[in-house]
């Protein structure tokens, strides 16, 4: 019963965030309408939108508490739980920033980012799993929760930085094309992420599943090499098969849209039994994202960033620039403590070494360096406005690659988080 309450609360939170996003659109778009009192209209509808967001946040807390009670441990031990928790932290960070700055327009991007995280979380198995030995530690609470909290403030900084760019990049004839292209590329990356979610749910709804065998060589005592067979389950049509695929299982793969699959094998340098499946997922995500991007462009008949700009003409660029800076200033020390220092202590306890150049560790360091550079250039070189906004956007792209790309592409000690 407790688990059912948790699942129900999760679904309720998702739909409440969808509703609050629609209300934020009405609030922001209302400034363009010829209302008698635009300021009063925005204040009233902004309060309603924020109230619905609060209800969604409460539902997330209910989900989190009930799942914790059922599992007997803090529910952040796999990708489903971590991304769900990150979504809750993003809303929490947004609430904190909103109460300080009363920026309604921030919700127009922060809330959809949160429910996209919830949708992404649902891609992974949602069953409650017992803790593996490496995770059964008090450092799980400290490292993972503080990492998620810091990511949440980085997400708010990303939203504010993107708002600044959408507001200030000029599209008039004769304007520089370089910032236009990079801003549109950023919007394209967001669409690719959405495309990944869409394609996963589409094939899941169709109950698509194919099993392919991969030959795995192991060295036994005495140097003898033994060849075994590992079965890899694909939930999308296998454009890319595992390296050293078993011929017998390849013959059982059905064709897709007239194509005989798979088209190729994963390269040998990609380590891990699941490497081919992960690369296949990335390829499908890019294909779906490009198709979705093309459809949006066809509908809008202009770049996405250019089409969105009129919505943000009324915001103050200096305010969103300050929000971005303050959010990173809050998130950076939390990240340093939780994602680096506590992580290294936990690594020493679990694996008897502080640092091992595991892919997740490397990209956590890259993230720390990126935000260190942001703060240094902001404070020492007075980088504000456009430059700092681009750095906040790039920083969060690095964060998302650490959370999504590393789990989908690279095999390492943290791979259990993607199971």
Number of C-alpha atoms within 10 A of each C-alpha: 8 15 18 13 14 23 19 15 20 22 15 17 27 22 13 21 25 20 17 26 23 15 22 27 20 17 24 22 15 17 19 13 9 8 11 8 9 15 11 12 17 20 14 12 19 24 17 16 25 21 13 20 27 19 16 26 24 15 22 26 18 19 26 22 18 21 22 18 14 16 16 12 15 19 24 22 23 24 24 26 24 22 24 26 25 26 30 28 24 28 27 18 22 26 18 14 19 17 10 10 13 15 18 20 23 21 27 22 19 25 25 17 20 25 23 20 21 24 20 23 22 18 16 15 14 14 10 17 11 12 16 10 8 12 17 14 14 10 17 20 18 16 22 21 21 22 24 25 24 28 27 28 30 30 34 31 31 28 27 29 29 25 25 25 25 24 22 16 18 16 15 7 7 7 11 12 13 9 16 19 13 12 22 17 15 17 16 20 17 16 22 23 18 19 22 23 21 19 19 19 17 13 14 14 9 10 10 12 14 16 16 23 22 23 17 15 11 12 10 9 7 6 8 8 11 10 10 11 14 16 16 19 14 19 19 20 21 31 21 22 28 29 24 15 21 17 12 10 14 18 12 12 17 15 12 12 7 7 10 13 19 19 10 13 17 20 15 12 8 17 15 17 18 23 24 28 26 24 23 25 24 17 16 22 22 18 16 22 24 17 15 18 22 15 12 15 14 11 10 12 11 11 20 19 22 17 13 13 17 13 17 18 14 12 17 14 21 12 14 26 23 18 24 29 26 16 24 28 18 14 25 22 14 21 26 19 17 23 26 20 14 21 23 20 17 22 17 13 14 15 14 11 12 17 15 13 12 14 18 20 20 14 18 22 15 16 24 21 13 19 22 15 14 24 20 13 16 17 11 9 9 12 16 17 20 17 15 21 27 20 22 28 23 18 25 23 18 19 21 16 17 20 20 16 14 19 21 20 22 19 21 16 13 15 18 14 15 18 12
